[in-house]
Amino acid sequence: MRLEFSRYTERVGAVRLHEVMRVIELDSSGGGPELPTLAVRRVSEERLLEHMARMAVVIPIRDERLKVFEGLLSAIPHACALIVVSNSKRAPVDRFRLERDVLDQFCYYTQRRALIVHQQSPLLARILQEIGYAALLDAEGRVRDGKAEGMLIGMLLAHTIGKDFVGFVDADNYFPGSVYEYVRIFAAGFSLSPDPEYAMVRILWRYKPKLTYASGLRLDRWGRVSERTNRYLNRLLSLHTDFTTDIIRTANSGEHALSLRLAQLIPYASGYGIEPYQIVALLEHFGSSQASEGLKQLGDHLIDVLQIESRNPHLHENKGLPHIQSMTLQSLSTLYHSSLADEAFRMELREELIQEGLLGPDEEIPVPHILPPFGPYAEAFRNRVELLLEQAWLPARWTWPAS
């Protein structure tokens, strides 16, 4: 793979936000050695495979089309570990059982293994209660009903099976080829990072196709949610640095990856606010000299946030206006309630939400539910999860050793 290397970096405390890099060549095998003095970097297939072998790819899924899910599975490179966290309905039709069956058949015929768990598993909830990670549970003792909670379960499982990196891909992607590219971009990003043990790679879709009655296929650069969240997240960063910037282009990047060492250090916002809050959390905890506790955890390390633009467009399920509105409100609430925001920022954001009809004049922007870092609970989870793993390993027709 060959990429246009980042030419500019915003440095905020111990966080380095890199300008968007672009994929120039998907396959550069046989293309000669990398020339580090050039603006274009080549990552060899050997390097990609090395990092993919250390990576788990987590697919959070909720009532998606099984054909789309099956195509998605075919796109995950064989070197990666595969983890599916489902929050699908169990009745009147058991969607989770159907997803498990699709994954079981896929693993059997491709000679690979995978983990699949249901987010509402009583056994999983009991393990989380026992280890003290009750922030993931609701008042009834079940895992909270949110995307972020499913992603955290995936991260805990990735740590349990000994991986160094974890990547996320959404389950509603109609193009398997784009998913295959995303995972290779994750590996390329970690290969190019100065310190891959403390790095995050975020995908910028090249285009987001839409079908319209008036003009047919239209390839838009930005989604409606991403455009607004990017703008306000850059404004928030500007408040912190006193310099206007537009460096953040991946605020709502569902397709992203991060090292598990970094993943264990940061808190997460529940629901759809998880992606923008990852950057907010980095800035709050590691982005200033006042963040003494966070900087102490890092030691001499710096955190790199790499943004990479794909070649493939991203076509996913159109879930309608209510989904977009919910995603917008949850994303922007993490910025509104950030300690980096000032009163003028909050007032402007609130007025825009009222004008867009996303918030009533007398309503308050909901405070996001913040989930604490999972690092303090990771080893305890690993020590108690054997029975869950026995039920979760696929294919079911194989017997895996307990280790």
Secondary structure, DSSP 8 states (H G I E B T S, - for coil): -EEE----EEEETTEEEE--EEEEES--TTS----TTSSEEE--HHHHHHHHTTEEEEEEESS--HHHHHHHHHHS-TTSEEEEEE----SSS-HHHHHHHHHHHHHHHHT--EEEEETT-HHHHHHHHHHT-GGGB-TTSSB-SSHHHHHHHHHHHHHHTT-SEEEE--TTBS-HHHHHHHHHHHHHHHHH-SSGGGEEEEEE-S-EEEEETTTEEEEESS-HHHHHHHHHHHHHHHHHHSS-------TT-SSEEEEHHHHTTS-EESGGGHHHHHHHHHHHHHSSTT-HHHHHHHTT--EEEEEEE-SS---B----HHHHHHHHHHHHHHHHT-TT--HHHHHHHHHHHHHTTSS-TT-------EE--SGGGHHHHHHH-HHHHHHHEE-TTS-----
